[in-house]
Amino acid sequence: MMHKKAHDDLSKYVMCDRCNSLYRKVQLPAGKRARCKKCGAILYRYDPAYLDRALALALSGIIFFVLANLFPLIRVGLWGKEHTLTLFSAISVLEGGGFYIVAIGVTLLVLVIPLLVIVDYAVLILLLKLGKRPEMARRLLVSLSHLIPWSMVDIFTVSVLIALVKLSGKVTIHFGVAFWALVIYAGIDLYLTRARRIGTLWEIYERRYHGQ
Amino acid sequence: MASESVSSHLIRCPVCEAVNVDTGDNVRCRRCGTHIPHPRQSYIRTWALLLTAMILWVPANLFPILRIHTIMGHVDNTVVGGVIALWDDGSYLIALVILVASVIIPILKFIVLLYLLINSRFPVRHRRHVRHRLYTLIEIIGAWSMVDIFVVTALSGMVTFDTFQIVAGTGATAYVLMVFFTLAAALVFDPRLIARHYRTQKPYRHRKASDHGIG
């Protein structure tokens, strides 16, 4: 275990995630961000309202995610007959056709992991705001960074649009309410997990529980 | 400030991005407590996952990923066949998107990871920043290869008419596993294998077995 002095010294540094250049952190004014001199990647930012915004977004994200899975995404029609696409029906068609591995993969990437990510995020932000249960917050943060690379709702949303282009002219297409919920959820997910880095949350965690 | 001599002894935690002192074996992140294994473990694991992915790439591209049933019979589409069909339909933009996501990205990932792995054994001194950028690039774009699987999922979920039906093809299973293994290979790859201070060390195979961590 390293002693307190060395720990404090190291937390003054930041390493660019694109090119590994090392920088010493400075205090930024609110709303500003620091960029890497070599490659232009964002190193860190100071965003004092982030927790409030993230909590609001994560909670609405959960609502939109539930809506996106309860209602039909797309309705297609051919000669008077109509079929609806929901996430569950698509997965059960795959499973019924014997494509178990594909069905398990899609279930995990589009259903289970995104749900875990958004619930994990919401609980984590609540804990950070209340400043309670540091050990649980640490565990949630660690699992969040393992889950995020496997959450693919954004890619799934684009794929549904590509599938519709493939079908255009062959069947009639109506967008369901769940499709728009999915688009909004994907936007929230992109903002929380891709536009903002996990390191930002760790810094808030350090300030909350270790008083830095 | 940003000096090479300092950064060669420090590593960024892959989980929480905190800067840590690199002692080689048994680094435990000071902030999140994650155990960061020695790069030699990452080296061999990345090879294993990458080779698995490359083997799976063959059936994924050889077998049809999609089967379209119409009253005239059925048509099988492979990954490349699907791109050609879209191009013939006149959807040039979508054809390009699928071409990049399902054909070019997996091959690019194979080439970049092979290059980075071979380079860590037979080092070239220059262009380290280019290699870092290449690694970041394949990490960011890698997941988009899944587009084809999700398109198949959406199509087979929607088009279930008696006279017009789309189902997944045998290649879909191989394809989904191929993408999974390429993603895992890129995640397991340790960026320290790119850095200079590991290149001057002995090749990992000459190290004694006792150097290995277990598990």
Contacts between the chains, C-beta under 8 A, distances in Angstrom:
chain1	res1	chain2	res2	distance
A	2	B	21	7.6
A	2	B	30	5.8
A	6	B	21	7.7
A	7	B	30	5.5
A	10	B	10	7.7
A	10	B	18	7.3
A	10	B	19	5.1
A	10	B	20	6.8
A	10	B	21	7.1
A	10	B	30	6.5
A	11	B	18	7.0
A	11	B	19	7.6
A	11	B	31	7.6
A	13	B	10	7.2
A	13	B	19	4.4
A	14	B	17	7.8
A	14	B	19	6.7
A	15	B	7	7.0
A	15	B	10	6.9
A	15	B	11	7.8
A	15	B	12	4.2
A	15	B	17	7.6
A	15	B	19	5.4
A	17	B	12	6.8
A	17	B	17	6.7
A	17	B	136	7.1
A	18	B	132	6.4
A	18	B	133	6.4
A	18	B	136	4.7
A	19	B	129	5.2
A	19	B	132	4.8
A	19	B	133	6.7
A	19	B	136	8.0
A	20	B	7	6.4
A	20	B	12	7.2
A	20	B	132	5.8
A	20	B	191	6.7
A	20	B	194	7.9
A	20	B	195	6.9
A	21	B	2	5.1
A	21	B	7	7.0
A	22	B	1	7.8
A	22	B	2	5.2
A	22	B	3	7.3
A	22	B	6	5.8
A	22	B	7	4.1
A	22	B	10	6.5
A	22	B	19	7.4
A	23	B	1	6.7
A	23	B	2	5.7
A	24	B	1	6.0
A	37	B	2	7.4
A	38	B	129	6.8
A	39	B	129	7.3
A	39	B	133	6.9
A	74	B	154	7.7
A	74	B	158	6.0
A	76	B	158	4.9
A	76	B	159	6.9
A	78	B	161	5.0
A	78	B	163	7.3
A	78	B	164	5.9
A	79	B	163	7.6
A	81	B	161	5.9
A	81	B	162	7.8
A	83	B	158	6.0
A	83	B	159	7.4
A	83	B	160	5.5
A	83	B	161	6.9
A	85	B	154	6.5
A	85	B	157	4.8
A	85	B	158	4.4
A	86	B	157	7.8
A	89	B	157	5.4
A	90	B	153	5.0
A	90	B	154	6.2
A	90	B	156	7.0
A	90	B	157	2.8
A	90	B	158	7.7
A	91	B	153	7.4
A	91	B	157	7.7
A	93	B	156	5.2
A	93	B	157	5.1
A	93	B	160	6.7
A	93	B	167	7.9
A	94	B	153	6.2
A	94	B	156	6.5
A	94	B	157	7.8
A	94	B	168	6.1
A	97	B	156	7.2
A	97	B	167	5.5
A	97	B	168	6.0
A	99	B	168	4.9
A	99	B	172	6.0
A	99	B	173	6.2
A	101	B	173	4.9
A	101	B	176	6.1
A	101	B	177	6.6
A	102	B	149	6.5
A	102	B	152	7.8
A	102	B	153	7.4
A	102	B	168	6.2
A	102	B	172	5.0
A	102	B	173	5.7
A	102	B	176	5.0
A	105	B	149	7.0
A	105	B	176	4.6
A	105	B	180	6.9
A	106	B	149	6.9
A	106	B	150	7.1
A	106	B	153	5.2
A	109	B	146	6.8
A	110	B	150	7.4
A	138	B	32	6.4
A	138	B	33	7.2
A	141	B	16	6.8
A	141	B	32	6.7
A	142	B	15	5.8
A	142	B	16	7.5
A	142	B	32	5.5
A	142	B	33	7.7
A	142	B	34	6.5
A	145	B	15	4.8
A	145	B	16	6.7
A	146	B	15	7.3
A	149	B	143	7.2
A	149	B	183	7.1
A	149	B	187	6.2
A	150	B	183	7.8
A	152	B	143	5.8
A	152	B	146	5.7
A	152	B	150	7.6
A	155	B	143	6.1
A	155	B	144	6.0
A	155	B	146	5.5
A	155	B	147	6.0
A	155	B	150	6.3
A	156	B	150	4.8
A	158	B	147	6.7
A	159	B	146	7.9
A	159	B	147	5.1
A	159	B	150	3.3
A	159	B	151	4.7
A	159	B	153	7.6
A	159	B	154	6.0
A	160	B	150	7.4
A	160	B	154	4.8
A	162	B	94	5.6
A	162	B	97	6.8
A	162	B	98	7.0
A	162	B	147	6.8
A	162	B	151	5.2
A	163	B	150	8.0
A	163	B	151	4.8
A	163	B	154	3.9
A	163	B	155	4.9
A	163	B	158	7.1
A	165	B	86	8.0
A	165	B	91	5.5
A	165	B	94	4.9
A	166	B	86	6.8
A	166	B	89	8.0
A	166	B	91	7.5
A	166	B	94	7.5
A	166	B	151	7.1
A	166	B	155	6.7
A	167	B	155	7.3
A	167	B	158	7.3
A	167	B	159	6.9
A	170	B	164	7.2
A	171	B	158	8.0
A	171	B	159	7.1
A	171	B	164	7.4
A	197	B	17	6.9
A	198	B	15	7.9
A	198	B	16	6.7
A	198	B	17	6.6
A	199	B	16	6.7
A	199	B	17	3.7
A	199	B	18	7.7
A	202	B	16	4.6
A	202	B	17	6.7
A	202	B	18	6.7
A	202	B	31	6.2
A	202	B	32	7.0
A	206	B	31	6.9
